[in-house]
Amino acid sequence: MSAAPHAPLVIGVDSSTQSTKAAVVDRDTGRILGIGRAHHTVTGTGGARESDPEQWWHALAEAVSAALKEAGVRAGAVTAVAVAGQQHGLVALDAAGRPVRPAVLWNDTRSAPQAAALTAARGADWWLARTGSVPVASITATTWQWLREHEPRAVDATAALRLPHDYLTERLAGVAATDPGDASGTGWYSTATGAYDPEILQLLHIDKELLPGIAPAGATRVGALTAAAAAHLGLPAGIAVAAGTGDNMAAAVGLGLGAEGLLDHPVVSLGTSGTVFAATRARPASPGINGFAAADGTFLPLGCTLNCTLAVDRIAALLRLDREDAAPGGPAVLLPYLDGERTPDLPDASGLLTGLRHATTPQQLLGAAYEGAVFTVLRALDELLAACGADPYAPDIASRPLRLIGGGAQGRTWVETVRRLSGRPVLLPAATEPVALGAAALAAGAVTGAGPVAVATSWGVAEARELPPVERDLESWARIDDVLRQTFVRKWSP
């Protein structure tokens, strides 16, 4: 399974909410030769979700070491590294570069009041015109406002603000750098101008000097691996370090979506969160989605739900069932909003179960949890398509395949629930680690100068197995939709 002795290698890193994956990739063919994994610890109760950034750094070294060992290659053949990180997380550093407190993660919902206040202060249209998104709990800007109001001493000690991927990139190269893709999820970067928005920075009381520089879109080299980082990772000092990007942007690259790739197949990612995204050349602006920038200079409109595989696994555990021991929910409706919800914007919501009958089985309850999670993700997809100017129910749009990725794409019940509730064909990409592979393409481009999507496309990342459509379960869809509207109609306007 090892590469030829002369084969140049790159390492793509997927630093997510709960783990780090490092993929050793043949730079010429895109073949993944080895993958290493290391887990993270997430703490917090209620709406709090935090992690110590230092553990990401140690997990990165552990994952790289394991990947090299599995690949059976020499570390000296590695020519570049790039990090794709979980979006939105707030890493506040002191003057010595040490975290002043644990990082506040994307799925922390404590800043919901601050999100509402920021939106009210300028209006949703004002935010959309600048950032392409309306503030919601967990966007970095709202988290910063929460920190200012609740932990002023931490704010006073803050000498630098970073996203998770920025933090790791700076540890690798000693350079404070980010990219337009991940920066577009902060709430203080303008997708209209391609720069930090001075009015928003003033509103948030952020000095621009606290923020990293923004590298140009594409596979940009921002520096070289420092001697200290090389010793920590067991890699050669001086190899290229790419700007990297956010995890969703990297997944788009790893699937070949972008200016040089596939534009017509929406992506549904089933992980801790559920996300839907598509690459577009036009800049979308809709209050129901995030109008992010992509890593290659295009745009990546995205809808994100908080409750997906982790929430359904929790329901399975409560029922003492294997995650695959599920049946269609029948009359039962279970909205697994265990952490509030982001799309629709319901940060204070909790899980909801209704429609129980004497004949309801535990398997149906678990199936109802799958249906509730998938419904929410597909509802976000409808909003995304509408924001891009497409009627989600027009025959030519509704018949397009969905690219299904994430851990859920490996589960039979997840796949079948998506097929049943969408009525669409489903594509299961051959590449099972699109985030790490996208990061690897960014690393390769930092060495060769090629565009990241062009690199990934040359690796054959678009290859996929297609599952034909099944008849859409409109009865279950309507039942879930009715419950959602009746319960949250005063808080949520579709």
VEXRONU-64909 format. One record per residue (C-alpha): chain; x, y, z. Coordinates in Angstrom, 2 decimals, decimal comma. Each point is the difference from the previous one (the first is absolute). Layout:
REM residues N
REC   c        c1        c2        c3
REC   A         X         Y         Z
...
END
This chain:
REM residues 494
REC   c        c1        c2        c3
REC   A      0,00      0,00      0,00
REC   A      3,02      2,30      0,14
REC   A      0,93      2,52     -2,67
REC   A      3,01     -0,33     -2,23
REC   A      3,15      1,36      1,67
REC   A      0,09      3,01     -2,34
REC   A     -3,70      0,90      0,21
REC   A     -0,59      3,48      1,42
REC   A     -2,52      0,02      2,84
REC   A     -2,28      2,57      1,60
REC   A     -1,94     -0,08      3,25
REC   A     -3,58      1,22      0,28
REC   A     -1,35      0,58      3,51
REC   A     -3,66     -0,08      1,04
REC   A     -0,20      1,55      3,47
REC   A     -3,66     -0,41      0,89
REC   A     -2,10      0,41      3,13
REC   A      0,76     -3,38      1,52
REC   A      3,16     -1,23     -1,73
REC   A      2,95      0,69     -2,26
REC   A      0,63     -2,01     -3,14
REC   A      3,23      0,24     -1,96
REC   A      0,21     -1,52     -3,48
REC   A      3,29     -0,77     -1,73
REC   A     -0,70      0,44     -3,71
REC   A      2,00     -0,70     -3,15
REC   A      0,33      3,47     -1,52
REC   A     -0,16     -1,25     -3,58
REC   A     -2,93     -2,42      0,20
REC   A     -2,00      1,08      3,05
REC   A      0,16     -3,51      1,42
REC   A     -0,42     -0,02      3,78
REC   A      2,84     -2,14      1,30
REC   A     -0,72      0,26      3,70
REC   A     -2,35      1,68      2,46
REC   A      0,66      0,76      3,65
REC   A     -2,60      1,02      2,57
REC   A      0,02      1,54      3,45
REC   A     -2,98      1,01      2,13
REC   A     -0,86      3,36      1,58
REC   A     -1,86      0,71      3,20
REC   A     -2,99      2,35     -0,09
REC   A     -1,25      1,37      3,31
REC   A     -3,02      2,00      1,08
REC   A     -3,58     -0,43      1,09
REC   A     -3,17      1,66     -1,20
REC   A      0,95      2,18     -2,95
REC   A      3,74      0,07      0,74
REC   A      2,45     -1,86     -2,25
REC   A      3,73      0,58      0,51
REC   A      3,38     -1,61     -0,67
REC   A      3,60      0,70      0,97
REC   A      1,82      1,00     -3,23
REC   A      3,20     -1,57      1,30
REC   A     -1,60     -3,44     -0,34
REC   A     -0,53      0,68     -3,74
REC   A      3,73      0,56     -0,35
REC   A      0,87     -3,23      1,80
REC   A     -2,71     -1,88     -1,91
REC   A      1,51      1,26     -3,25
REC   A      3,38     -1,50      0,87
REC   A     -1,62     -3,29      1,03
REC   A     -2,03     -0,19     -3,20
REC   A      2,94      0,83     -2,26
REC   A      2,17     -2,61      1,67
REC   A     -2,72     -2,66     -0,36
REC   A     -0,61      0,91     -3,65
REC   A      3,69     -0,26     -0,91
REC   A      0,22     -3,34      1,79
REC   A     -3,06     -1,38     -1,81
REC   A      1,31      1,25     -3,35
REC   A      3,43     -1,52      0,58
REC   A      1,77      2,99     -1,54
REC   A      2,89      2,23      0,91
REC   A     -0,90      3,32      1,59
REC   A      2,68      1,53     -2,23
REC   A     -2,23     -0,53     -3,05
REC   A     -2,64      2,41      1,37
REC   A      0,11      3,30     -1,91
REC   A     -2,90      1,98      1,47
REC   A     -2,77      0,07      2,59
REC   A     -3,35      1,79      0,25
REC   A     -2,63      0,15      2,75
REC   A     -3,77      0,03     -0,43
REC   A     -1,66      0,85      3,30
REC   A     -3,43      0,14      1,59
REC   A     -1,54      3,35     -0,82
REC   A     -0,95      2,94      2,24
REC   A      1,84     -1,02      3,18
REC   A      1,46      2,92      1,96
REC   A      3,62     -0,38      1,12
REC   A      1,14      2,96      2,12
REC   A      3,78      0,19      0,53
REC   A      2,15      2,10      2,31
REC   A      3,14      1,89     -1,01
REC   A      2,06     -3,19      0,30
REC   A     -2,34     -1,92     -2,32
REC   A     -1,60     -2,03      2,79
REC   A     -3,78     -0,45      0,26
REC   A     -1,48      2,30      2,63
REC   A     -2,89     -2,45      0,44
REC   A     -1,34     -3,14     -1,73
REC   A     -1,16      0,50     -3,57
REC   A     -3,73      0,57     -0,42
REC   A     -1,20     -2,37     -2,73
REC   A     -2,44      0,42     -2,87
REC   A     -2,74     -1,99      1,76
REC   A      0,04      2,18      3,11
REC   A     -3,38      1,76      0,14
REC   A      0,53      2,34      2,97
REC   A      0,37      2,99     -2,32
REC   A     -3,59     -0,16     -1,29
REC   A     -0,96      3,28      1,78
REC   A      3,07      1,71     -1,47
REC   A     -0,88     -1,30     -3,48
REC   A     -3,49      1,46      0,32
REC   A      1,37      3,31      1,27
REC   A      2,55      0,30     -2,82
REC   A     -2,67     -0,73     -2,59
REC   A     -2,35      2,56      1,55
REC   A      2,75      2,61      0,21
REC   A      0,45      0,21     -3,78
REC   A     -2,71     -2,16     -1,53
REC   A      0,21     -3,32     -1,83
REC   A      0,37      1,64     -3,41
REC   A      3,01      2,00      1,20
REC   A      1,78     -3,16      1,12
REC   A     -0,93     -1,88     -3,18
REC   A      1,36      2,78     -2,20
REC   A      3,35     -0,15      1,75
REC   A      0,62     -3,54      1,19
REC   A     -2,55     -2,05     -1,93
REC   A     -1,37     -1,32      3,31
REC   A     -2,20      1,15      2,86
REC   A      1,55     -0,48      3,46
REC   A     -1,09     -3,13      1,85
REC   A      1,27     -1,58      3,19
REC   A      3,45     -1,57     -0,50
REC   A      1,16      2,35     -2,78
REC   A      3,35      1,36      1,21
REC   A     -1,23      3,58      0,20
REC   A     -2,85     -0,89      2,34
REC   A      2,33     -2,09      2,16
REC   A      2,38      2,94      0,28
REC   A     -2,89      2,21      1,14
REC   A     -0,95     -2,62      2,59
REC   A      3,60     -0,06      1,24
REC   A      0,09      3,80      0,23
REC   A     -3,13      0,03      2,13
REC   A      0,76     -3,00      2,22
REC   A      3,80     -0,23      0,27
REC   A      1,51      3,49     -0,32
REC   A      3,27     -1,09      1,61
REC   A      0,52     -2,59     -2,72
REC   A     -0,72      2,67     -2,60
REC   A      2,49      2,38      1,60
REC   A      2,67     -2,72     -0,13
REC   A     -0,68     -0,79     -3,66
REC   A      2,78      1,02     -2,40
REC   A     -1,12     -2,13     -2,97
REC   A     -3,21     -1,55     -1,31
REC   A      0,16     -3,18     -2,05
REC   A     -2,25     -2,68     -1,47
REC   A      0,98     -3,61      0,78
REC   A      1,66     -0,51     -3,39
REC   A      1,78      3,37      0,32
REC   A      1,37     -1,05      3,38
REC   A      1,45     -3,22     -1,34
REC   A      1,39      1,63     -3,15
REC   A      1,77      2,58      2,14
REC   A      1,47     -2,75      2,18
REC   A      1,28     -1,68     -3,18
REC   A      1,46      2,98     -1,84
REC   A      0,37      2,73      2,60
REC   A     -2,16      2,23     -2,22
REC   A     -3,36      1,51      0,91
REC   A     -2,05     -0,87     -3,10
REC   A     -3,48     -1,06     -0,95
REC   A     -1,86     -0,43     -3,28
REC   A     -3,18      1,57     -1,43
REC   A     -2,00     -3,21      0,43
REC   A      0,43     -0,43      3,75
REC   A      0,09      3,76      0,58
REC   A     -3,45      0,29     -1,58
REC   A     -1,44     -1,91      2,96
REC   A      1,17      2,50      2,60
REC   A     -2,70      2,63     -0,51
REC   A      2,62      2,74     -0,36
REC   A      1,28     -0,84     -3,49
REC   A     -1,81      1,49     -3,01
REC   A     -0,62     -2,34     -2,91
REC   A     -0,90      3,12     -1,99
REC   A      3,44      1,60      0,33
REC   A      2,22     -3,00      0,80
REC   A      1,34      1,66      3,15
REC   A     -0,80      0,58      3,65
REC   A     -2,89      2,42      0,28
REC   A      1,10      3,14      1,91
REC   A     -3,54      0,92      1,09
REC   A     -0,56     -3,45      1,49
REC   A      3,38      0,05      1,74
REC   A     -0,93      3,36      1,51
REC   A     -3,40     -1,36      1,09
REC   A      1,72     -2,98      1,66
REC   A      2,83      2,09      1,50
REC   A      2,64     -2,08     -1,78
REC   A      3,34      1,51     -1,00
REC   A      0,94     -1,37     -3,43
REC   A      3,49     -0,71      1,37
REC   A     -1,53     -2,80      2,08
REC   A     -0,90     -1,90     -3,16
REC   A      2,10     -2,13     -2,38
REC   A      0,83      1,15     -3,51
REC   A     -2,23     -1,35     -2,77
REC   A      1,82     -2,05     -2,64
REC   A     -1,33      0,08     -3,57
REC   A     -2,54     -2,68     -0,91
REC   A      1,49     -3,21     -1,33
REC   A      2,86     -2,23      1,02
REC   A      2,10      2,78      1,49
REC   A      3,28     -0,68      1,74
REC   A      0,15      2,15      3,14
REC   A      3,28     -1,22      1,39
REC   A      2,28     -2,90      0,81
REC   A     -0,13     -2,54      2,80
REC   A      2,00      1,38      2,91
REC   A      2,73     -1,99      1,70
REC   A     -2,08     -0,26      3,19
REC   A     -3,08     -1,20     -1,87
REC   A      2,09     -2,45     -2,02
REC   A      1,39     -1,52      3,18
REC   A     -3,51     -0,25      1,48
REC   A     -1,43     -1,73     -3,10
REC   A      3,01     -2,03     -1,11
REC   A      0,01      1,71     -3,42
REC   A      2,76      1,81     -1,92
REC   A      0,47      3,65      0,92
REC   A     -0,58      2,44     -2,82
REC   A     -2,72     -1,87     -1,90
REC   A     -2,85      2,11     -1,35
REC   A     -2,91      0,94      2,25
REC   A     -3,15      0,94     -1,90
REC   A     -2,54      2,55      1,20
REC   A     -2,52     -2,80      0,53
REC   A     -3,71      0,73      0,48
REC   A     -3,16     -0,99      1,87
REC   A     -1,16     -3,58      0,01
REC   A     -3,02      0,57     -2,22
REC   A      2,07      1,90     -2,56
REC   A      2,57     -2,80      0,00
REC   A     -2,75     -2,58     -0,52
REC   A     -1,15      1,91     -3,09
REC   A      3,56     -0,11     -1,38
REC   A      0,29     -3,67      0,88
REC   A     -3,15     -0,70     -2,03
REC   A      1,14      2,05     -3,00
REC   A     -2,57      2,77      0,47
REC   A      0,99      3,46     -1,12
REC   A      0,79      2,17     -2,98
REC   A      1,78     -2,84     -1,76
REC   A     -2,17     -2,86      1,22
REC   A     -3,56     -1,16      0,61
REC   A     -2,56      2,71      0,64
REC   A     -3,30     -1,82     -0,29
REC   A      0,01     -2,66      2,73
REC   A     -0,90      1,31      3,48
REC   A      1,91     -1,60      2,86
REC   A     -1,64     -1,35      3,15
REC   A      2,47     -0,66      2,80
REC   A     -1,19     -2,12      2,92
REC   A      2,34      0,38      2,95
REC   A     -0,22      1,41      3,52
REC   A     -1,81      2,77     -1,81
REC   A     -1,92     -0,25     -3,23
REC   A      1,11      2,31     -2,79
REC   A     -1,16      0,65     -3,55
REC   A      2,04      2,01     -2,47
REC   A      0,62      0,63     -3,67
REC   A      2,63      1,89     -1,98
REC   A     -1,22      3,09     -1,85
REC   A      1,57      2,86     -1,90
REC   A     -2,71      2,43      1,15
REC   A      0,05      1,46      3,50
REC   A     -3,21     -1,14      1,73
REC   A     -1,62      1,93      2,84
REC   A     -2,88     -1,58      1,89
REC   A     -0,82      0,16      3,73
REC   A     -0,58     -3,75      0,05
REC   A      3,53     -1,02     -1,01
REC   A      3,63      1,02      0,39
REC   A      1,44      1,66     -3,11
REC   A      3,58     -1,18      0,51
REC   A      2,96      0,44     -2,31
REC   A      1,57     -3,13     -1,45
REC   A      3,68     -0,92      0,13
REC   A      0,48      0,52     -3,75
REC   A     -1,50      3,46     -0,47
REC   A     -3,61     -1,07     -0,64
REC   A     -2,76     -0,01      2,62
REC   A     -1,27     -2,77      2,24
REC   A     -3,55      0,65      1,21
REC   A     -0,56     -2,30      2,94
REC   A     -2,73     -1,03      2,39
REC   A      0,98     -1,60      3,29
REC   A     -2,00     -1,91      2,60
REC   A      1,32     -0,69      3,47
REC   A     -1,63     -3,38      0,55
REC   A      0,93     -2,86     -2,27
REC   A      1,90     -3,25      0,63
REC   A      0,95      0,77      3,60
REC   A     -3,59      0,81      0,93
REC   A     -1,40     -3,12     -1,66
REC   A      2,67     -2,14      1,65
REC   A     -1,10      1,46      3,32
REC   A     -3,60     -1,04     -0,68
REC   A      1,24     -3,49     -0,93
REC   A      1,90     -0,19      3,28
REC   A     -3,06      1,10      2,02
REC   A     -2,03     -2,71     -1,71
REC   A      2,85     -2,52      0,42
REC   A     -0,06     -0,77     -3,72
REC   A      2,72     -0,42     -2,56
REC   A      0,03      3,04     -2,27
REC   A     -1,09     -2,15     -2,95
REC   A     -2,88     -1,64      1,90
REC   A     -2,56      2,49     -1,27
REC   A     -3,29     -0,02     -1,92
REC   A     -1,99      2,81     -1,62
REC   A     -1,60      2,12      2,71
REC   A     -3,61     -0,48     -1,00
REC   A     -2,20      2,55      1,83
REC   A      2,80      0,93      2,42
REC   A      1,93      3,24     -0,60
REC   A      3,27      0,61      1,84
REC   A      1,88      3,26     -0,54
REC   A      3,41     -0,72      1,57
REC   A      0,86      3,63      0,82
REC   A      2,09     -1,05      2,99
REC   A      2,38      2,98     -0,30
REC   A     -2,51      2,59     -1,15
REC   A      0,07      0,49     -3,77
REC   A      1,76      2,25     -2,48
REC   A     -2,06     -0,56     -3,17
REC   A     -2,73      0,87      0,74
REC   A      1,41      2,53      2,49
REC   A     -1,35     -1,43      3,27
REC   A      2,90      0,19      2,49
REC   A     -2,23     -0,63      3,03
REC   A     -1,93     -2,94     -1,47
REC   A      0,13     -3,47      1,50
REC   A     -0,86     -3,43     -1,32
REC   A     -3,67     -0,58     -0,79
REC   A     -1,91     -3,31     -0,19
REC   A     -3,64     -0,26     -1,03
REC   A     -2,35     -2,47     -1,69
REC   A      0,56     -2,94      2,35
REC   A     -2,44     -2,93     -0,21
REC   A     -0,32     -3,31      1,87
REC   A      1,43     -1,71     -3,06
REC   A      3,05      2,27     -0,26
REC   A      3,22     -2,03      0,27
REC   A      3,46      1,09      1,19
REC   A      1,22     -0,59     -3,55
REC   A     -2,59      2,45     -1,31
REC   A      1,08      2,60      2,56
REC   A      3,59     -0,31     -1,19
REC   A     -1,19      0,16     -3,61
REC   A     -1,95      3,16      0,87
REC   A      3,22      1,55      1,35
REC   A      1,72     -0,74     -3,32
REC   A     -2,95      1,49     -1,85
REC   A     -0,01      3,15      2,13
REC   A      3,71      0,57     -0,53
REC   A     -0,13     -0,70     -3,74
REC   A     -3,12      2,15     -0,46
REC   A      1,80      2,94      1,63
REC   A      3,04     -0,42     -2,24
REC   A     -2,09     -0,33     -3,17
REC   A     -2,10      3,00      1,03
REC   A      3,24      1,99      0,18
REC   A      0,85     -1,29     -3,48
REC   A     -3,28      1,42     -1,33
REC   A      0,92      3,39      1,44
REC   A      3,48     -0,20     -1,51
REC   A     -1,29     -0,80     -3,48
REC   A     -2,54      2,81      0,20
REC   A      2,74      2,42      1,05
REC   A      1,94     -0,99     -3,11
REC   A     -2,99      0,83     -2,18
REC   A     -1,20     -3,57     -0,52
REC   A     -3,44     -1,41      0,73
REC   A      0,78     -3,06      2,15
REC   A     -3,12     -1,77     -1,29
REC   A      0,45      0,75     -3,70
REC   A      0,40     -3,35     -1,81
REC   A      3,49      0,75     -1,33
REC   A      1,18      1,02      3,50
REC   A     -1,83     -2,63      2,07
REC   A      1,40     -2,79     -2,19
REC   A      3,64      0,95      0,49
REC   A      2,04     -2,40      2,13
REC   A      1,07      0,86      3,53
REC   A      3,65     -0,63      0,87
REC   A     -0,09     -1,61      3,44
REC   A      3,10      0,22      2,20
REC   A      0,96     -0,15      3,67
REC   A     -0,23     -2,81      2,50
REC   A     -3,72     -0,40     -0,66
REC   A      0,72     -0,81     -3,64
REC   A      1,54     -3,25      1,27
REC   A     -3,21     -0,98      1,81
REC   A     -2,76     -1,95     -1,75
REC   A     -2,86      1,66      1,90
REC   A      1,30      3,51     -0,61
REC   A      0,34     -0,63     -3,74
REC   A     -3,40     -1,60     -0,33
REC   A     -1,70      2,74      2,02
REC   A      1,51      2,65     -2,27
REC   A     -1,17     -1,90     -3,07
REC   A     -3,50     -0,48      1,38
REC   A     -0,59      3,59      1,15
REC   A      1,67      1,68     -3,00
REC   A     -1,10     -2,27     -2,84
REC   A      3,29      0,85     -1,71
REC   A      2,84     -2,12     -1,35
REC   A      2,89     -0,17      2,45
REC   A      3,70      0,04     -0,88
REC   A      2,40     -1,66      2,44
REC   A      3,46      1,36     -0,89
REC   A      2,86     -2,46     -0,20
REC   A      2,09      2,43      2,07
REC   A     -1,05     -0,64      3,59
REC   A      2,09      2,79      1,57
REC   A     -0,82      3,08     -2,10
REC   A      1,08      2,52      2,66
REC   A      3,46     -1,47      0,45
REC   A      0,30     -0,59     -3,75
REC   A     -1,00      3,60     -0,69
REC   A      2,63      1,20      2,45
REC   A      2,53     -2,24     -1,76
REC   A     -0,94      1,63     -3,34
REC   A      0,61      3,41      1,58
REC   A      3,40     -1,22      1,19
REC   A      0,85     -1,37     -3,45
REC   A     -0,99      3,28     -1,62
REC   A      2,22      1,92      2,41
REC   A      2,95     -1,93     -1,47
REC   A     -0,99     -0,21     -3,67
REC   A     -1,92      3,25     -0,42
REC   A     -3,06     -1,82     -1,42
REC   A     -3,53      0,89      1,10
REC   A     -1,28     -2,27      2,77
REC   A     -3,16     -1,09     -1,84
REC   A      2,05     -0,78     -3,11
REC   A      2,35     -2,11      2,13
REC   A     -2,87     -1,87      1,63
REC   A     -1,77     -0,54     -3,31
REC   A      3,16     -1,46     -1,51
REC   A     -0,01     -2,48      2,87
REC   A     -3,41     -1,33     -1,07
REC   A     -1,88      1,17      3,10
REC   A     -3,27      0,31     -1,95
REC   A     -0,32     -3,78     -0,31
REC   A     -3,09     -1,23      1,85
REC   A     -2,48     -2,85      0,25
REC   A     -3,52      1,08     -0,91
REC   A     -3,08     -1,34      1,75
REC   A     -3,23      0,48     -1,99
REC   A     -2,88      2,04      1,40
REC   A     -2,80     -1,63      1,99
REC   A     -3,54      1,27      0,32
REC   A     -0,02      3,02      2,26
REC   A     -1,69     -0,47      3,37
REC   A     -2,15      3,12     -0,16
REC   A     -2,22     -1,19      2,86
REC   A      2,87     -0,05      2,50
REC   A      1,35      3,29     -1,37
REC   A     -3,36      1,74      0,45
REC   A     -0,46     -1,43      3,50
REC   A      3,40      1,27      1,18
REC   A     -0,52      3,34     -1,71
REC   A     -3,36      0,48      1,75
REC   A      1,50     -0,71      3,43
REC   A      2,89      2,39     -0,60
REC   A     -2,28      2,79     -1,16
REC   A     -2,57     -0,46      2,78
REC   A      2,65     -0,08      2,71
REC   A      2,40      2,71     -1,15
REC   A     -2,10      2,19     -2,32
REC   A      0,39      3,05      2,25
REC   A      3,76     -0,34      0,11
REC   A      0,75     -1,12     -3,52
REC   A     -1,21      1,37     -3,30
REC   A      0,91     -2,35     -2,88
END
